[in-house]
Amino acid sequence: MLSPEELREIESEFPHYPNKQAVCIDAMKIVQKHRGWVSDENLKDIAELLGMSVDELDGVATFYNLIFRKPVGRHVIMVCDSVSCWVMGYERLRKELKNRLGIQMGETTADGRFTLLPIVCLGACDRAPAMTVDEDLHLNVDPQKLDGVLEKYK
Amino acid sequence: MTKVYVDNRPFEVRPDQCMLQACLTLGFDLPYFCWHPALGSVGACRQCAVKQYKDENDKKGRIVMSCMTPVAEGLRISIHDPEVVAFRAAIIEGLMESHPHDCPVCDEGGECHLQDMTVMTGHNYRRYRFNKRTFRNQDLGPFVNHEMNRCIQCYRCVRYYREYAGGRDLKEFSMRNQVYFGRYEDGTLENEFAGNLVEICPTGVFTDKTLKRHYTRKWDLQFAPSICVHCGLGCNTSPGERYGSLRRIVNRYHGELNGYFLCDRGRFSYEFVNSERRVRQPLLRQDNGLRPTSKAAVLDRLKSILAFGKVLGIGSPRASLEANFALRALVGAERFFAGTAPAEQRLTSLMLQILREGPARTPSLHEIELSDAVLILGEDVTQTAPRMALALRQSVRQQTFQIAEKLKIPLWLDHAVREAVQEEKGPLFIAAPYVTRLDDVARETYRAAPQEIARLGFAVAHALDGSAPEVAGLSEELRNLAGRVAQALRDAKRPLVVSGPSLNSESVIYAAANVASALCRAGKPAGLSFTTPECNSVGLNLMGARPLAEAMEAAQKGEVEALVILENDLYRRAPRQQVDALLKGAKHVIVLDSLLTPTASQAEIVLPAGTFAESDGTLVNNEGRAQRFFQVFVPQGDIRESWRWLREMMIAAGRREAAALETLDHVDEALAQALPALAAVTKAAPSASFREAGAKIPRAPHRYSGRTAMHANINVSEPKPPDDPDSPLSFSMEGYPDQPPSPLIPFFWSPAWNSIQAVNKFQEEIAGPLRGGDPGVRLIEPTPGSEANGAYRGAPPEAFSVREEERFFVPLYHIFGSEELSQQAPAVAELIPKPYIAIATEDAARLQLKEGDEAEVRLNGSTQRLAIRLREEMPKGLAGLPVGLPGVETVELPAWGKITRV
């Protein structure tokens, strides 16, 4: 069941679009904002609300890498693996993150604090390597100084 | 026509198409994946690349996709330019990166479009040495097998399933090289046309799951041109056999009828032919049971039965013209009865009379697709004539094409057209007592009792033409709806009215005819299409059989010595007590059938009749088209065509003239002479004496293997192939190696084109008629000159009024469940609903009934207990009883009945 708040937020999007189906990405983002991810049950509820089949909605959900169809940690780290970041040594950054957190790419730490994911180009090529934690963009990340970066995400 | 140059040779081609289609029509082998003649172009796979040149001096040219290049005057392309040849090979190499090396164990192998295209491009060495992406497959239900690893991401499946067939539970998921085609979760594909995925998929992702249980390669199957027997539309099929069992059915292209697609009932019901319930030997009642006996013994017994007294024959709408005619010849025209429910016979006669008198003409399925405004009165077409529903689904696109035309988008440019059109749909109006499977594309639906549906029809006719009968006491709401329907039909170029006998209502049929007549009077070329319940309903009716009720009366009076029942389970035609009385009233009951039906189980003698796969014959579809089906294989034992058994019965009874009815052609000639309405039957297909270059047409592909070995367990010397005195086809791979005339095409195959897409090579133009014209002859055309005086028929019925204590029961139909033969196919049987009665949710509360409750239904003197199903949309006062469903008694409907809780 979608919460009354989620429903209200989704419904407030309707006037901005020509039809209900067009709200589907926003609807999933709203649910994800509240719950961290979009479960099968949420997906069915949203599909029903928007007059879509679950298949259609999941087709959209799985197309976008920022819609999470599996639970994620409290904070999501996204490491850019595009060309500029590769040139500037994102592989060392990735290795350091994996070591420090004790997880592989796509996994979540046992305490549920971090999920580690790759992403393609954050548009910060001039200050590579780059990564995001939740909504924050971190530039020129020094793999040796990760502690300072991660500290504030509890 | 437009002049184009292909590799510097000039050709004249039709302008309204893409260069790929033009090249294929011209006979060039140009590989493609995402394009399909029924789906148009999207330019996704890049496989059909050609070089385009500015003019004759341009030596360099540029690579373009032929499917995205419109035909234009003076256009110059090259298929064979080395650069573009290399480009196409590179494309397929990319598509094949993750494609497994599993052709030897893949069901598609040997008839795979991907194999054909790979060979065509010359890509024969794989350089990709990395891991292939792999997927988990899904259980998609009893019909379609799923093997996603083979996917080359051409998107044809979702384009067909969603955009063409209207399904919503198949979708592409994820992205990049992880794109996955499937359902959200495992489960049976909901669309009734999902089986076409098997042919739409260019490789082995979607394959026939029923074939898997008794798998045989295409090249090892023996085929014959056949006609589907599971509804009245007469779709053309190509069934394949090996070792005496039927292995599968694939589509047999017919430009006017089924085109490229079948419904799932038509494709997956063939397994009834292999059923355990088949009668394979003559059965004779001895010691209170039916015991197998020899042919000689049974004919001896028949001789003594037929020698005395009155023999009545009951024909069948699921038996061929020839079988029915032979029965008529055995018993005499005045003792030949229609084995159909009384209402069905009455309504079929009425529909045929209307179509013969005109003025409206009955369209082919292809013409239905091209209709641009449609009114459906009283039919859930998907359940009663499924393939027609797929055609109607395309019809709602016709008016929207104007949007694309205004933007100068060619109609074959599929996604550009769909993008321009968005959700816009042409007018389709559906009036039925319940939700139908086409409601999602309908502009308006009207859910009401049959009487109200007829009143709507009459009101539409009156709105179109004031001289048509007026409907008294019409509600404002209905009058307005009628006005809107009339307006939409009047504004259309090719309006169509669809109706049929589903609701057993004369008024509904009259109403449909009047709407069509009113449109014709207004100068519109209106079409009028009626569904018919069974594969030869029209053919049987054209023979002029007497009503079944009269046979019942004769039996009651004790006037029946013997009753010969042809391929018919009478318990599906009339209430149990009536059939019991008929069968008990006759001294001897002889049944010819392929299955041991409840009727056959009561007989004294049962003769093993061939199914469509073991017989030759002619069927007449709802459009009045007579089409020949040919024997696929020679069955073991005593199974033979019903008409052959009947001939032998005649001979046994001392009827010497029957000796002349030796082959199918003889029967057809006699039939054509005796029944002028059916005289054209002999033209339905070439006669048995027909030869191409002095040779017969082979039923098996020339690579058919193992003929010398397949009987080696019985005898090491190879038996002679069976003779076929009834057709110009041979039971062999030997014979004329090239294309036969269209009614005689057993399977589609052409050099380099092993998959069913070889049909390209058999058409006059791609997606057009087969070479030499599509098969069959039309027996029914409106009488010329009747347009002027096409009088209006019938009168509007009284309005429906709800009763306090009773519900008005209307018949309900199920694509999987309502048809007799398909029930015996295991895959179809899995999808048959449990017996139930449907009632309006509104009424349920008052009757204190919930979903799933058991209730007692008293209807027309019968009482049965059934589970309740609530139907939100059904109007108050109505209830529905599924027709022909196993576990539901036959009752004459519609009728008032009482539901009580138990």
Contacts between the chains, C-beta under 8 A, distances in Angstrom:
chain1	res1	chain2	res2	distance
A	19	B	423	7.3
A	43	B	184	8.0
A	53	B	168	4.0
A	53	B	169	5.8
A	53	B	171	7.7
A	53	B	184	7.6
A	54	B	184	4.4
A	54	B	185	8.0
A	55	B	168	6.5
A	55	B	169	5.0
A	55	B	170	6.7
A	55	B	171	4.1
A	55	B	183	5.8
A	55	B	184	4.3
A	56	B	168	6.4
A	56	B	171	5.8
A	58	B	171	7.0
A	58	B	173	6.2
A	58	B	184	5.0
A	59	B	171	4.0
A	59	B	172	5.8
A	59	B	173	5.5
A	62	B	173	4.4
A	62	B	174	4.4
A	62	B	175	7.5
A	62	B	180	7.9
A	63	B	173	7.7
A	63	B	174	6.8
A	63	B	175	5.3
A	65	B	175	7.9
